[in-house]
């Protein structure tokens, strides 16, 4: 018998998982740097801008800086955490990315305290300069350098994470095209008709509308397009439009879809004509804006509405309906179209209120003819013929209604 102490070879213990790292990994670096940069930009640079433009009193500097710092830090942390998980390095799981963020919380409180002090000194720059406080101005200048360095680091880590997230995105080609088209549509639509803040009379200037278009594209349409394309892959077998993909690139397929879109647009126009040509005399977009702006606005609205209401809302509703009604596919489709139709009415209801329609009967008739029926038709076309046909039909309807003025 071999001696157990000398004849048996000892085996090294097998370690599973990844060894913890001392430094910050990419998910944690993105989340923390975005939080610190957001707090300093909003609690420091934004306060300076408001003081210089007389939109904030210097007496409110401390309170305003602290409040805006908290808002900026929270918003930065939320966005940074999402980007950190989506842009995690190759081979890193979602759970490991969250683990890296939890590990980074050890450094986070110290960073928050330091960046809060930096934001305060950044915000104090106008007061230091106006009061000719040389030491204070010098400290403020150093604070600006620290803030810019943090913003640069946050931007560089974000670009790295974005590259990894984009490479991992399975629908990056159609998704990128849709996001780009959405941005162009919003910029064109806002240039033609500057948006008004919901439930108020505040109309944005074009610079403000441009910022809103960028924010809406990357903070709203980008995420919903990503989610919708992911869900669409699961419900694709239920969409007859997917069986037409082989024919959509042929001339016959293009002509067929164009004819359906134009015909649907004309049908919607005939239904809406009494409101524009009848006793009500509602002005069309051509009468309000001119021919070319009205046509551009019709196309821009068709793109943004269909991406949100049909690609996102209808697709998500269809996925949920199919899950709970697996044996009633037809009812699931009808329910999804109905949900998107209700969302369409709610989205455009403020516009209808501004028309000043007389009487509840006229309001209901307008809601049915101008919102419910077109929305249901566009939903059916999206399900049956695809997103392109729904967008084309929506644009054709908007253009044809505008041409009623000619």
N, C-alpha and C positions, 0 to 999 in steps of 0.2 A: 504494500500500500504506500502510495506517495505521501510524503509529509505535506500536510495542508499548508504549512507556513513557508515551505521552500519549493515544493514541486509544482504548485499551482501558480500560474501566471495571473497577476492582478490586471484587471481591465480598467481602463480609464472610464469614468462615468460619462454617459452620453447626455449631452445637453440639448434640449429641444427649445425651439423658439429663437428669437433674436436677442442678443445681449443688449441690455440697455446702454444708451449712449449718454455721454456726459453733456454734450452740446445740444442745441436745438435742432431737431429735424425739420424738414421742409414744411410739413403741415403746421407745426407749432410756430415756426418762424413767420409764415404768412399770416396766421391768425393774430399773433401778438404784434407784429410790426404794423399791420393794418389798423389795429386798435389804437396803438400809440400815435401813428400818423394821423388817423382820423380825429383823435382828440386834440392834437396840436393844431391841425389845420382849422378845425371848427372853433376851438376854444382860444386860438391864438391869431392866426392870419385872418379869419373871418371877422373877429372882433375889431382888428385894426381897420379892415375895410369899412365896417359899419361906423366906426368912430370918424374916420376920414370923410365919409360921405354924409355925416350928421344924422345917421340913422340910429345911433346909440350915444348916450351921454357918457362922458368919461367918468362920471360919478358911479355909473353902473358897471364899471370895468370888471371889478372882482366878481360880482354876482353873475354878470353876463358871461365872463370867461369860464367860470366854474360850471355853469349850466350847460353851455355849448360844448365844453370839454367832455362832460359825461355823455351827452347825446352823440357826439362824434366818436367817442371811444366805443360805445355800445354798437353803433352802426358799423364801425370798422371791424369790430370783433365778429359780428354776425356774418358780414360779407367775407372776411378773412377765413373764418371757420369753414364756410361753404366752399370757398375756393381751395382751401388747404386739403379738404377731403377729396374734392373732384380732381385736383391736380397733384395728388399724392404720387410719389415715385413708383416706377415699375416694380412689381413684386410686393408692394405694400397693400395690405388689405384695408378695408374701411375701419375695421376694429383696431388695427395697428395705428392707423392715422389718428383716431381719437385717443389712443393711448399716448401717442407722441404729444398731442395737445395737452393732455392731463399732466404729462411730465413737464411740459413748458409752464404750467401754472406756478411752479416753484419760483420762476423768474418774473412772472407777470406782475405781482404787487409792487415789487421794487421799480419795475419799468413804469408802471402807472404813476407812482409818486414822483419819480424823476421827470417824466414827460409832462405831468401836471404843472410842476414848477417851471419847466421850459415854456409851456403854453402861456402861463401867466406873464413871464418876462417878454415873450413875443408880443402879447397884447399890450404891454406897457410901453412899447416903443414910442407911440405918438406923445404920450404924457411925458416921457423922459426927454424927448426932443423939444417939445414946447416949453418945458420947464428948465431947459438947459442943464439937465443933470448929466454930466459927462460920464460918471461911473455907471449910472443907470443905463445910459444909452449904450455904453460898451458892453454891459451884461446882456442887454437886449439884443445887440448885434450877435453876440456869441450864441444866444438862444435861437436866433434865426438860422444860424449855421447848423446848430444841432437839429432843428426841425427839418431843414432841407436835407440833411444827411439821412435822417430817419425816413423821410418821404422817398428819397432815392432808394434806400434799401428795401422799403416796402414795395416800391414799383419793380425793382429788379427781381425780387423773389416772386412777385405776382406774375411777371412775364414768364418766369421759369415754370410756375405751376400751371399757367394758362397753356403753355406749349404741351405740357404733359397731359392736361385735361383734353385738349383738342385732339391730340394723337389717340386718346382712349375713346373719344366720342364716335360711336359706330355710324351715326347719321350726320357726320360732319359736312359732307358735300351738299346734300339738300338743305340741311340746317343753316349752313353759312349763306347759301343763296337766299333762303327765306328771310334771315335776319338782315341781310344787306338790302333786299327789296323793301322790307319793312321800314328801315331807316330812311331810304329815299322817299317812300310814300309819305311818311310822317313829315319830313322836311318840306316836301312839295305841298302837302295839305295845309300845314301850318303857315307856309309862305302865302298861300292863296287866301286862307281864312284863319287868322290867328285864333287860337283856342281861348275859350272862356272857362274859368274855373267853375266846376259844377256847383250849382245852387248859389251862385253869386254873380255879380255883374263885373267881376274883375277880368279884363281881357289882357292877355300877355302881349308884350312887345315881341318883335321877331327874335332878338337875342334871347329873351326868356323862353320863347317857344322853341328855339333851337336846343337850349339846355333840356327842356322838357322832352323833346324828340329823342335826344341821346339817352336820357334817363329811361324813358319808356321803352326804347329799343333793347337796351342791355340789362335793365332790371325787371322788365315785365315781359316783353315779347320774346327775348332770348330764352328765359327759363320755360315759358309756356310752350314755345316751339320745341325745345328739347324734350319736355315731358310728353307732348302730343306725339312726336315722332316715335318715341319709345313705346307708348301705348298703342300707336297705330300698327306696329309690327305684331302685336298680340291679337288685334281684332281684324287684321288684314283679310283673312279668309271670308269674313262676313261682308266685305265691300265688293260689290260686283265690278267696281271700277278697276280692281286689280286684275280682273280677267280680261280687261281691255288694253292692258299695257302693251301687248304685242302689236296692237293695231293703232295705237295713238300716234306713232311716229310716221305712219303712212299718210299720203295725201288724203285718202278716203277717210281715215280716222280724224284728221285735223278738220276737214270740211264738215264732217258729221258733228263734231263737238262744237265747231263755230256756229253751225246752223242752229243747234239746240240752244246755245247761249243767246244768240240774237233773238230767236223766237221767244225764249223765256223772258228776255228783257222787254220785248214788245208787248207781251201779255201783261206784265206788271205795269207797263205804261198805260195800257188801255184801262186797266182797273183804277189807276190813279188819276186819269185825265179829268174826271168830273171835279176834283178838288182844285185843279188849276185853271180849267176852262169854264167852270160853272159859276154860280153866283158868289162862291167864296173868293175866287180869284187869288189864290195863294201864289205869291211870286216864285218863279222857278229860279234855279241857280244861275241860269243864263241871264235872266233879267237882273239879278242882284250883282253878279260878278263879271259878266261877259262870257262869250262863247268859249274861248280857249281855257280861261281859268275854271269854268264850270266843268269842262271835260276832264281837265287835270284833277279836279277835286273828286269827280265821280270815280276815276280810276284809283286814286289814293285811298278813298274810303272803302272801295271794294276790296283792296288788298288787306288793309288793316282789319276790317270787320270779318272777313272770311277766315283769316288766320286765327283770330281769337274765337269767334262764335262757332265756326264749323270745324276747323282743324283741332282746336283745343276743347271747347265745351262739348261739342257733339261727340267727338271721339272719346273723351273721358266718360261722358254719360252712357255711351254705347258699351264701353268696357264694363261699367258697373252694372248696367241693365242685363248684359249677357251673363254676368256672374250670378245674378239672382234669378234670372229667367232663362236657364240654359235650354229648356224645351220649347220656348216661345220666342224664337229669333225674330219673327216678324213684329211682335209686340215690343221687343227690345229696341228694334230700329225705330219704330214709331215713337216710343217713349223718348229716345235720344233726340230725335228731331224736335219733339215737343219741348224738351228742356232747352235746347238751343234757341227755339223760337221765343220762349218766355224770356230768356236772357237777352235776346235781341230787343224785345219790347222795353225791358227795363233799362237797357243801355241807351236807347234813343228817346225815352220818355221825356227827359228835360227839353229836348229839341221840340217835341210836340207841344209842350206847355207854352213855349215862346210864340207859337203861332196865334194864340188867342182865339181858338175855335169856339164858336157859339153853341152852347148846349151840350148835354151829355151824349145825346144821340149822334151828333156830328163827331164828337171826340171818339166814341166807340167805332163809328164807321171808318174814320181815318186810321185808327189803330189797327183795325182788321185789314183794310185795303192797302195801307202803305207800310205796315210793319209785319203783321202776323202772316198774311198770305205770302208775301215775298220771302220772308224768313223760312217758312215751311218749304217753299219751292227751292230755295237755295240749299237747304238742308237735304232735300231729296236728291238734287243734282250732285251734291258732294258725295252722298252715299252711292249713287248710281253711276255717276260719270267722273268723279274725282274733283280735287280741289281746283284745278285749272278751269274746269267748266263752270263751277260755282262762282269763281272770281270773275270770269268773263261775262256770265249772265248778270251778276250784280253791277258790273261796270256798264254793260249795255243798258240796263234798266235806268241807272242814274243819268247816263248820257241822253237817252231817249226822252226822259221826263224833262230834262233841261231844254231839249229842242222843241218842246211844246210851245215855247215862247216865240218861235220863229214862224 
